[in-house]
Structures are given as C-alpha cells and as structure tokens.
Amino acid sequence: MSLGLGGSVSFPDPIPRDLIREEGRQLRYRGDDLNDFCRIIRGFDRAYLNAEHERIAAGVCAAAGKDKR
C-alpha cells in the first residue's frame, strides 16, 4: 500500500497512451500492427491497475480493521 501526504492512499497511474505509441514506433511497429501493440499494452496496463487497486483497497480495509481493535 502506498500512502501519500496526510495518510491518503496513492494509486498508480496508467501508462500514457502517447508513450505506448512511441515505444511501439521505436520497436518498428506500423499501421495495424502498431494499433494492435498499443491495444495489447493498454490491456495489460488495465489488468495491472485493476489488480493493484484491489490489493491497495484490501490493505486499506485490513488497516482499518486493525484500528477498530
């Protein structure tokens, strides 16, 4: 769990789309291949973010439960 200022919870940000597209270009993807590359990476990023949000939320709930004791 990542705590920000004042004990607030900090969630990871998605990878900016322009950075994904630029990486695909550097890997020499073009046209439909570049679009597929971007879609795949965004899908992986979305899955990672969902898992991280669930993990962080579970940590916050666990910490809140300990505070009640």
PDB file of N, CA, C and O in Angstrom:
ATOM      1  N   MET A   1       0.853  -1.167   0.000  1.00  0.00           N
ATOM      2  CA  MET A   1       0.000   0.000   0.000  1.00  0.00           C
ATOM      3  C   MET A   1       0.895   1.225   0.000  1.00  0.00           C
ATOM      4  O   MET A   1       1.925   1.253   0.674  1.00  0.00           O
ATOM      5  N   SER A   2       0.506   2.217  -0.745  1.00  0.00           N
ATOM      6  CA  SER A   2       1.288   3.435  -0.851  1.00  0.00           C
ATOM      7  C   SER A   2       0.508   4.589  -0.252  1.00  0.00           C
ATOM      8  O   SER A   2      -0.581   4.924  -0.719  1.00  0.00           O
ATOM      9  N   LEU A   3       1.070   5.197   0.788  1.00  0.00           N
ATOM     10  CA  LEU A   3       0.396   6.320   1.422  1.00  0.00           C
ATOM     11  C   LEU A   3       1.018   7.623   0.971  1.00  0.00           C
ATOM     12  O   LEU A   3       2.240   7.764   0.924  1.00  0.00           O
ATOM     13  N   GLY A   4       0.163   8.570   0.641  1.00  0.00           N
ATOM     14  CA  GLY A   4       0.624   9.892   0.230  1.00  0.00           C
ATOM     15  C   GLY A   4       0.634  10.829   1.423  1.00  0.00           C
ATOM     16  O   GLY A   4       0.658  10.383   2.570  1.00  0.00           O
ATOM     17  N   LEU A   5       0.614  12.125   1.156  1.00  0.00           N
ATOM     18  CA  LEU A   5       0.613  13.118   2.219  1.00  0.00           C
ATOM     19  C   LEU A   5      -0.625  12.984   3.090  1.00  0.00           C
ATOM     20  O   LEU A   5      -1.724  12.757   2.584  1.00  0.00           O
ATOM     21  N   GLY A   6      -0.452  13.122   4.380  1.00  0.00           N
ATOM     22  CA  GLY A   6      -1.573  13.089   5.295  1.00  0.00           C
ATOM     23  C   GLY A   6      -2.237  11.728   5.392  1.00  0.00           C
ATOM     24  O   GLY A   6      -3.392  11.645   5.811  1.00  0.00           O
ATOM     25  N   GLY A   7      -1.547  10.655   5.018  1.00  0.00           N
ATOM     26  CA  GLY A   7      -2.105   9.319   5.119  1.00  0.00           C
ATOM     27  C   GLY A   7      -3.061   8.948   4.009  1.00  0.00           C
ATOM     28  O   GLY A   7      -3.737   7.923   4.094  1.00  0.00           O
ATOM     29  N   SER A   8      -3.132   9.767   2.960  1.00  0.00           N
ATOM     30  CA  SER A   8      -4.020   9.433   1.849  1.00  0.00           C
ATOM     31  C   SER A   8      -3.439   8.266   1.051  1.00  0.00           C
ATOM     32  O   SER A   8      -2.229   8.039   1.053  1.00  0.00           O
ATOM     33  N   VAL A   9      -4.302   7.547   0.385  1.00  0.00           N
ATOM     34  CA  VAL A   9      -3.883   6.390  -0.402  1.00  0.00           C
ATOM     35  C   VAL A   9      -3.522   6.852  -1.806  1.00  0.00           C
ATOM     36  O   VAL A   9      -4.232   7.659  -2.407  1.00  0.00           O
ATOM     37  N   SER A  10      -2.417   6.336  -2.320  1.00  0.00           N
ATOM     38  CA  SER A  10      -1.949   6.706  -3.648  1.00  0.00           C
ATOM     39  C   SER A  10      -2.061   5.506  -4.580  1.00  0.00           C
ATOM     40  O   SER A  10      -1.494   4.447  -4.310  1.00  0.00           O
ATOM     41  N   PHE A  11      -2.794   5.674  -5.675  1.00  0.00           N
ATOM     42  CA  PHE A  11      -2.956   4.619  -6.671  1.00  0.00           C
ATOM     43  C   PHE A  11      -2.029   4.880  -7.853  1.00  0.00           C
ATOM     44  O   PHE A  11      -1.783   6.035  -8.201  1.00  0.00           O
ATOM     45  N   PRO A  12      -1.511   3.819  -8.477  1.00  0.00           N
ATOM     46  CA  PRO A  12      -0.653   4.011  -9.656  1.00  0.00           C
ATOM     47  C   PRO A  12      -1.447   4.579 -10.827  1.00  0.00           C
ATOM     48  O   PRO A  12      -2.645   4.332 -10.959  1.00  0.00           O
ATOM     49  N   ASP A  13      -0.768   5.334 -11.665  1.00  0.00           N
ATOM     50  CA  ASP A  13      -1.385   5.927 -12.850  1.00  0.00           C
ATOM     51  C   ASP A  13      -1.216   5.003 -14.054  1.00  0.00           C
ATOM     52  O   ASP A  13      -0.261   4.228 -14.116  1.00  0.00           O
ATOM     53  N   PRO A  14      -2.141   5.083 -15.009  1.00  0.00           N
ATOM     54  CA  PRO A  14      -1.966   4.302 -16.240  1.00  0.00           C
ATOM     55  C   PRO A  14      -0.798   4.841 -17.063  1.00  0.00           C
ATOM     56  O   PRO A  14      -0.420   6.005 -16.927  1.00  0.00           O
ATOM     57  N   ILE A  15      -0.239   4.004 -17.904  1.00  0.00           N
ATOM     58  CA  ILE A  15       0.823   4.430 -18.814  1.00  0.00           C
ATOM     59  C   ILE A  15       0.190   5.365 -19.842  1.00  0.00           C
ATOM     60  O   ILE A  15      -0.814   5.012 -20.460  1.00  0.00           O
ATOM     61  N   PRO A  16       0.766   6.552 -20.032  1.00  0.00           N
ATOM     62  CA  PRO A  16       0.211   7.473 -21.034  1.00  0.00           C
ATOM     63  C   PRO A  16       0.204   6.841 -22.432  1.00  0.00           C
ATOM     64  O   PRO A  16       1.168   6.193 -22.840  1.00  0.00           O
ATOM     65  N   ARG A  17      -0.892   7.040 -23.145  1.00  0.00           N
ATOM     66  CA  ARG A  17      -1.051   6.442 -24.480  1.00  0.00           C
ATOM     67  C   ARG A  17       0.038   6.865 -25.447  1.00  0.00           C
ATOM     68  O   ARG A  17       0.493   6.063 -26.262  1.00  0.00           O
ATOM     69  N   ASP A  18       0.462   8.131 -25.361  1.00  0.00           N
ATOM     70  CA  ASP A  18       1.495   8.587 -26.292  1.00  0.00           C
ATOM     71  C   ASP A  18       2.826   7.878 -26.052  1.00  0.00           C
ATOM     72  O   ASP A  18       3.585   7.654 -26.994  1.00  0.00           O
ATOM     73  N   LEU A  19       3.116   7.522 -24.796  1.00  0.00           N
ATOM     74  CA  LEU A  19       4.343   6.778 -24.509  1.00  0.00           C
ATOM     75  C   LEU A  19       4.274   5.352 -25.057  1.00  0.00           C
ATOM     76  O   LEU A  19       5.270   4.820 -25.547  1.00  0.00           O
ATOM     77  N   ILE A  20       3.091   4.738 -24.970  1.00  0.00           N
ATOM     78  CA  ILE A  20       2.919   3.392 -25.518  1.00  0.00           C
ATOM     79  C   ILE A  20       3.104   3.433 -27.035  1.00  0.00           C
ATOM     80  O   ILE A  20       3.806   2.596 -27.603  1.00  0.00           O
ATOM     81  N   ARG A  21       2.475   4.403 -27.682  1.00  0.00           N
ATOM     82  CA  ARG A  21       2.578   4.525 -29.143  1.00  0.00           C
ATOM     83  C   ARG A  21       4.023   4.784 -29.567  1.00  0.00           C
ATOM     84  O   ARG A  21       4.496   4.209 -30.547  1.00  0.00           O
ATOM     85  N   GLU A  22       4.717   5.640 -28.837  1.00  0.00           N
ATOM     86  CA  GLU A  22       6.116   5.934 -29.174  1.00  0.00           C
ATOM     87  C   GLU A  22       6.988   4.691 -29.014  1.00  0.00           C
ATOM     88  O   GLU A  22       7.864   4.436 -29.840  1.00  0.00           O
ATOM     89  N   GLU A  23       6.753   3.927 -27.966  1.00  0.00           N
ATOM     90  CA  GLU A  23       7.506   2.675 -27.775  1.00  0.00           C
ATOM     91  C   GLU A  23       7.246   1.719 -28.932  1.00  0.00           C
ATOM     92  O   GLU A  23       8.173   1.086 -29.438  1.00  0.00           O
ATOM     93  N   GLY A  24       5.999   1.615 -29.346  1.00  0.00           N
ATOM     94  CA  GLY A  24       5.664   0.763 -30.488  1.00  0.00           C
ATOM     95  C   GLY A  24       6.382   1.205 -31.760  1.00  0.00           C
ATOM     96  O   GLY A  24       6.857   0.379 -32.540  1.00  0.00           O
ATOM     97  N   ARG A  25       6.453   2.509 -31.953  1.00  0.00           N
ATOM     98  CA  ARG A  25       7.180   3.034 -33.131  1.00  0.00           C
ATOM     99  C   ARG A  25       8.663   2.706 -33.051  1.00  0.00           C
ATOM    100  O   ARG A  25       9.285   2.356 -34.054  1.00  0.00           O
ATOM    101  N   GLN A  26       9.231   2.824 -31.840  1.00  0.00           N
ATOM    102  CA  GLN A  26      10.650   2.504 -31.673  1.00  0.00           C
ATOM    103  C   GLN A  26      10.913   1.023 -31.936  1.00  0.00           C
ATOM    104  O   GLN A  26      11.999   0.640 -32.371  1.00  0.00           O
ATOM    105  N   LEU A  27       9.910   0.207 -31.667  1.00  0.00           N
ATOM    106  CA  LEU A  27      10.026  -1.228 -31.959  1.00  0.00           C
ATOM    107  C   LEU A  27       9.699  -1.537 -33.414  1.00  0.00           C
ATOM    108  O   LEU A  27       9.678  -2.696 -33.829  1.00  0.00           O
ATOM    109  N   ARG A  28       9.444  -0.481 -34.182  1.00  0.00           N
ATOM    110  CA  ARG A  28       9.196  -0.531 -35.621  1.00  0.00           C
ATOM    111  C   ARG A  28       7.853  -1.148 -36.012  1.00  0.00           C
ATOM    112  O   ARG A  28       7.708  -1.723 -37.091  1.00  0.00           O
ATOM    113  N   TYR A  29       6.872  -1.016 -35.110  1.00  0.00           N
ATOM    114  CA  TYR A  29       5.514  -1.396 -35.483  1.00  0.00           C
ATOM    115  C   TYR A  29       4.913  -0.259 -36.293  1.00  0.00           C
ATOM    116  O   TYR A  29       5.166   0.912 -36.010  1.00  0.00           O
ATOM    117  N   ARG A  30       4.118  -0.601 -37.297  1.00  0.00           N
ATOM    118  CA  ARG A  30       3.466   0.383 -38.157  1.00  0.00           C
ATOM    119  C   ARG A  30       2.024  -0.042 -38.426  1.00  0.00           C
ATOM    120  O   ARG A  30       1.694  -1.226 -38.357  1.00  0.00           O
ATOM    121  N   GLY A  31       1.175   0.928 -38.730  1.00  0.00           N
ATOM    122  CA  GLY A  31      -0.198   0.651 -39.149  1.00  0.00           C
ATOM    123  C   GLY A  31      -0.984  -0.188 -38.162  1.00  0.00           C
ATOM    124  O   GLY A  31      -1.020   0.109 -36.968  1.00  0.00           O
ATOM    125  N   ASP A  32      -1.619  -1.244 -38.671  1.00  0.00           N
ATOM    126  CA  ASP A  32      -2.441  -2.115 -37.827  1.00  0.00           C
ATOM    127  C   ASP A  32      -1.614  -2.799 -36.739  1.00  0.00           C
ATOM    128  O   ASP A  32      -2.107  -3.031 -35.635  1.00  0.00           O
ATOM    129  N   ASP A  33      -0.364  -3.120 -37.049  1.00  0.00           N
ATOM    130  CA  ASP A  33       0.499  -3.752 -36.047  1.00  0.00           C
ATOM    131  C   ASP A  33       0.745  -2.810 -34.870  1.00  0.00           C
ATOM    132  O   ASP A  33       0.757  -3.241 -33.717  1.00  0.00           O
ATOM    133  N   LEU A  34       0.941  -1.524 -35.161  1.00  0.00           N
ATOM    134  CA  LEU A  34       1.133  -0.534 -34.097  1.00  0.00           C
ATOM    135  C   LEU A  34      -0.136  -0.399 -33.267  1.00  0.00           C
ATOM    136  O   LEU A  34      -0.071  -0.328 -32.039  1.00  0.00           O
ATOM    137  N   ASN A  35      -1.284  -0.364 -33.926  1.00  0.00           N
ATOM    138  CA  ASN A  35      -2.555  -0.278 -33.195  1.00  0.00           C
ATOM    139  C   ASN A  35      -2.771  -1.502 -32.320  1.00  0.00           C
ATOM    140  O   ASN A  35      -3.231  -1.376 -31.185  1.00  0.00           O
ATOM    141  N   ASP A  36      -2.445  -2.680 -32.827  1.00  0.00           N
ATOM    142  CA  ASP A  36      -2.564  -3.906 -32.034  1.00  0.00           C
ATOM    143  C   ASP A  36      -1.630  -3.865 -30.831  1.00  0.00           C
ATOM    144  O   ASP A  36      -2.027  -4.210 -29.718  1.00  0.00           O
ATOM    145  N   PHE A  37      -0.381  -3.440 -31.058  1.00  0.00           N
ATOM    146  CA  PHE A  37       0.593  -3.323 -29.970  1.00  0.00           C
ATOM    147  C   PHE A  37       0.045  -2.410 -28.875  1.00  0.00           C
ATOM    148  O   PHE A  37       0.078  -2.758 -27.695  1.00  0.00           O
ATOM    149  N   CYS A  38      -0.454  -1.251 -29.267  1.00  0.00           N
ATOM    150  CA  CYS A  38      -0.989  -0.292 -28.292  1.00  0.00           C
ATOM    151  C   CYS A  38      -2.172  -0.878 -27.524  1.00  0.00           C
ATOM    152  O   CYS A  38      -2.261  -0.722 -26.306  1.00  0.00           O
ATOM    153  N   ARG A  39      -3.071  -1.546 -28.225  1.00  0.00           N
ATOM    154  CA  ARG A  39      -4.242  -2.146 -27.581  1.00  0.00           C
ATOM    155  C   ARG A  39      -3.820  -3.228 -26.587  1.00  0.00           C
ATOM    156  O   ARG A  39      -4.384  -3.314 -25.496  1.00  0.00           O
ATOM    157  N   ILE A  40      -2.846  -4.043 -26.948  1.00  0.00           N
ATOM    158  CA  ILE A  40      -2.379  -5.112 -26.067  1.00  0.00           C
ATOM    159  C   ILE A  40      -1.730  -4.532 -24.810  1.00  0.00           C
ATOM    160  O   ILE A  40      -2.016  -4.978 -23.698  1.00  0.00           O
ATOM    161  N   ILE A  41      -0.864  -3.546 -24.985  1.00  0.00           N
ATOM    162  CA  ILE A  41      -0.185  -2.944 -23.831  1.00  0.00           C
ATOM    163  C   ILE A  41      -1.189  -2.243 -22.927  1.00  0.00           C
ATOM    164  O   ILE A  41      -1.091  -2.338 -21.704  1.00  0.00           O
ATOM    165  N   ARG A  42      -2.149  -1.542 -23.513  1.00  0.00           N
ATOM    166  CA  ARG A  42      -3.189  -0.901 -22.682  1.00  0.00           C
ATOM    167  C   ARG A  42      -3.992  -1.942 -21.914  1.00  0.00           C
ATOM    168  O   ARG A  42      -4.377  -1.710 -20.768  1.00  0.00           O
ATOM    169  N   GLY A  43      -4.247  -3.095 -22.542  1.00  0.00           N
ATOM    170  CA  GLY A  43      -4.956  -4.173 -21.852  1.00  0.00           C
ATOM    171  C   GLY A  43      -4.165  -4.713 -20.669  1.00  0.00           C
ATOM    172  O   GLY A  43      -4.721  -4.932 -19.593  1.00  0.00           O
ATOM    173  N   PHE A  44      -2.859  -4.928 -20.869  1.00  0.00           N
ATOM    174  CA  PHE A  44      -2.004  -5.375 -19.760  1.00  0.00           C
ATOM    175  C   PHE A  44      -1.966  -4.330 -18.656  1.00  0.00           C
ATOM    176  O   PHE A  44      -2.041  -4.666 -17.474  1.00  0.00           O
ATOM    177  N   ASP A  45      -1.850  -3.061 -19.042  1.00  0.00           N
ATOM    178  CA  ASP A  45      -1.790  -1.978 -18.070  1.00  0.00           C
ATOM    179  C   ASP A  45      -3.087  -1.907 -17.269  1.00  0.00           C
ATOM    180  O   ASP A  45      -3.061  -1.735 -16.050  1.00  0.00           O
ATOM    181  N   ARG A  46      -4.217  -2.038 -17.955  1.00  0.00           N
ATOM    182  CA  ARG A  46      -5.526  -2.007 -17.287  1.00  0.00           C
ATOM    183  C   ARG A  46      -5.646  -3.164 -16.291  1.00  0.00           C
ATOM    184  O   ARG A  46      -6.129  -2.977 -15.174  1.00  0.00           O
ATOM    185  N   ALA A  47      -5.208  -4.354 -16.696  1.00  0.00           N
ATOM    186  CA  ALA A  47      -5.264  -5.519 -15.799  1.00  0.00           C
ATOM    187  C   ALA A  47      -4.373  -5.299 -14.577  1.00  0.00           C
ATOM    188  O   ALA A  47      -4.761  -5.613 -13.452  1.00  0.00           O
ATOM    189  N   TYR A  48      -3.172  -4.753 -14.809  1.00  0.00           N
ATOM    190  CA  TYR A  48      -2.258  -4.464 -13.698  1.00  0.00           C
ATOM    191  C   TYR A  48      -2.873  -3.447 -12.740  1.00  0.00           C
ATOM    192  O   TYR A  48      -2.846  -3.635 -11.524  1.00  0.00           O
ATOM    193  N   LEU A  49      -3.432  -2.364 -13.299  1.00  0.00           N
ATOM    194  CA  LEU A  49      -4.034  -1.330 -12.452  1.00  0.00           C
ATOM    195  C   LEU A  49      -5.201  -1.873 -11.646  1.00  0.00           C
ATOM    196  O   LEU A  49      -5.346  -1.542 -10.469  1.00  0.00           O
ATOM    197  N   ASN A  50      -6.036  -2.701 -12.260  1.00  0.00           N
ATOM    198  CA  ASN A  50      -7.159  -3.300 -11.533  1.00  0.00           C
ATOM    199  C   ASN A  50      -6.661  -4.154 -10.375  1.00  0.00           C
ATOM    200  O   ASN A  50      -7.200  -4.085  -9.270  1.00  0.00           O
ATOM    201  N   ALA A  51      -5.633  -4.959 -10.627  1.00  0.00           N
ATOM    202  CA  ALA A  51      -5.079  -5.813  -9.572  1.00  0.00           C
ATOM    203  C   ALA A  51      -4.465  -4.963  -8.457  1.00  0.00           C
ATOM    204  O   ALA A  51      -4.642  -5.268  -7.277  1.00  0.00           O
ATOM    205  N   GLU A  52      -3.754  -3.911  -8.820  1.00  0.00           N
ATOM    206  CA  GLU A  52      -3.144  -3.026  -7.823  1.00  0.00           C
ATOM    207  C   GLU A  52      -4.208  -2.304  -7.000  1.00  0.00           C
ATOM    208  O   GLU A  52      -4.069  -2.177  -5.784  1.00  0.00           O
ATOM    209  N   HIS A  53      -5.258  -1.837  -7.648  1.00  0.00           N
ATOM    210  CA  HIS A  53      -6.325  -1.152  -6.914  1.00  0.00           C
ATOM    211  C   HIS A  53      -6.978  -2.098  -5.917  1.00  0.00           C
ATOM    212  O   HIS A  53      -7.274  -1.702  -4.789  1.00  0.00           O
ATOM    213  N   GLU A  54      -7.207  -3.349  -6.322  1.00  0.00           N
ATOM    214  CA  GLU A  54      -7.785  -4.330  -5.409  1.00  0.00           C
ATOM    215  C   GLU A  54      -6.840  -4.614  -4.247  1.00  0.00           C
ATOM    216  O   GLU A  54      -7.275  -4.714  -3.099  1.00  0.00           O
ATOM    217  N   ARG A  55      -5.541  -4.744  -4.545  1.00  0.00           N
ATOM    218  CA  ARG A  55      -4.560  -5.024  -3.496  1.00  0.00           C
ATOM    219  C   ARG A  55      -4.495  -3.862  -2.507  1.00  0.00           C
ATOM    220  O   ARG A  55      -4.465  -4.078  -1.296  1.00  0.00           O
ATOM    221  N   ILE A  56      -4.473  -2.641  -3.017  1.00  0.00           N
ATOM    222  CA  ILE A  56      -4.405  -1.460  -2.156  1.00  0.00           C
ATOM    223  C   ILE A  56      -5.671  -1.339  -1.314  1.00  0.00           C
ATOM    224  O   ILE A  56      -5.605  -1.054  -0.119  1.00  0.00           O
ATOM    225  N   ALA A  57      -6.819  -1.557  -1.941  1.00  0.00           N
ATOM    226  CA  ALA A  57      -8.096  -1.477  -1.207  1.00  0.00           C
ATOM    227  C   ALA A  57      -8.146  -2.520  -0.098  1.00  0.00           C
ATOM    228  O   ALA A  57      -8.615  -2.231   1.003  1.00  0.00           O
ATOM    229  N   ALA A  58      -7.666  -3.731  -0.378  1.00  0.00           N
ATOM    230  CA  ALA A  58      -7.646  -4.777   0.651  1.00  0.00           C
ATOM    231  C   ALA A  58      -6.723  -4.371   1.801  1.00  0.00           C
ATOM    232  O   ALA A  58      -7.027  -4.626   2.967  1.00  0.00           O
ATOM    233  N   GLY A  59      -5.594  -3.738   1.469  1.00  0.00           N
ATOM    234  CA  GLY A  59      -4.685  -3.273   2.513  1.00  0.00           C
ATOM    235  C   GLY A  59      -5.296  -2.189   3.373  1.00  0.00           C
ATOM    236  O   GLY A  59      -5.108  -2.168   4.590  1.00  0.00           O
ATOM    237  N   VAL A  60      -6.032  -1.284   2.737  1.00  0.00           N
ATOM    238  CA  VAL A  60      -6.695  -0.212   3.485  1.00  0.00           C
ATOM    239  C   VAL A  60      -7.765  -0.797   4.400  1.00  0.00           C
ATOM    240  O   VAL A  60      -7.886  -0.394   5.556  1.00  0.00           O
ATOM    241  N   CYS A  61      -8.539  -1.747   3.879  1.00  0.00           N
ATOM    242  CA  CYS A  61      -9.582  -2.389   4.702  1.00  0.00           C
ATOM    243  C   CYS A  61      -8.962  -3.141   5.875  1.00  0.00           C
ATOM    244  O   CYS A  61      -9.474  -3.084   6.993  1.00  0.00           O
ATOM    245  N   ALA A  62      -7.878  -3.834   5.624  1.00  0.00           N
ATOM    246  CA  ALA A  62      -7.198  -4.564   6.700  1.00  0.00           C
ATOM    247  C   ALA A  62      -6.671  -3.588   7.752  1.00  0.00           C
ATOM    248  O   ALA A  62      -6.800  -3.846   8.949  1.00  0.00           O
ATOM    249  N   ALA A  63      -6.086  -2.486   7.327  1.00  0.00           N
ATOM    250  CA  ALA A  63      -5.565  -1.490   8.248  1.00  0.00           C
ATOM    251  C   ALA A  63      -6.695  -0.845   9.040  1.00  0.00           C
ATOM    252  O   ALA A  63      -6.544  -0.578  10.232  1.00  0.00           O
ATOM    253  N   ALA A  64      -7.815  -0.595   8.393  1.00  0.00           N
ATOM    254  CA  ALA A  64      -8.968  -0.011   9.091  1.00  0.00           C
ATOM    255  C   ALA A  64      -9.508  -0.991  10.124  1.00  0.00           C
ATOM    256  O   ALA A  64      -9.918  -0.577  11.209  1.00  0.00           O
ATOM    257  N   GLY A  65      -9.515  -2.274   9.807  1.00  0.00           N
ATOM    258  CA  GLY A  65      -9.974  -3.279  10.756  1.00  0.00           C
ATOM    259  C   GLY A  65      -9.086  -3.347  11.975  1.00  0.00           C
ATOM    260  O   GLY A  65      -9.589  -3.555  13.079  1.00  0.00           O
ATOM    261  N   LYS A  66      -7.778  -3.180  11.822  1.00  0.00           N
ATOM    262  CA  LYS A  66      -6.850  -3.204  12.941  1.00  0.00           C
ATOM    263  C   LYS A  66      -7.050  -1.985  13.832  1.00  0.00           C
ATOM    264  O   LYS A  66      -6.894  -2.081  15.049  1.00  0.00           O
ATOM    265  N   ASP A  67      -7.394  -0.838  13.243  1.00  0.00           N
ATOM    266  CA  ASP A  67      -7.594   0.379  14.014  1.00  0.00           C
ATOM    267  C   ASP A  67      -8.821   0.288  14.919  1.00  0.00           C
ATOM    268  O   ASP A  67      -8.878   0.949  15.956  1.00  0.00           O
ATOM    269  N   LYS A  68      -9.810  -0.536  14.528  1.00  0.00           N
ATOM    270  CA  LYS A  68     -11.036  -0.658  15.314  1.00  0.00           C
ATOM    271  C   LYS A  68     -10.805  -1.453  16.598  1.00  0.00           C
ATOM    272  O   LYS A  68     -11.586  -1.348  17.543  1.00  0.00           O
ATOM    273  N   ARG A  69      -9.740  -2.242  16.633  1.00  0.00           N
ATOM    274  CA  ARG A  69      -9.489  -3.093  17.799  1.00  0.00           C
ATOM    275  C   ARG A  69      -8.937  -2.309  18.912  1.00  0.00           C
ATOM    276  O   ARG A  69      -8.663  -2.859  19.979  1.00  0.00           O
TER     277      ARG A  69
END
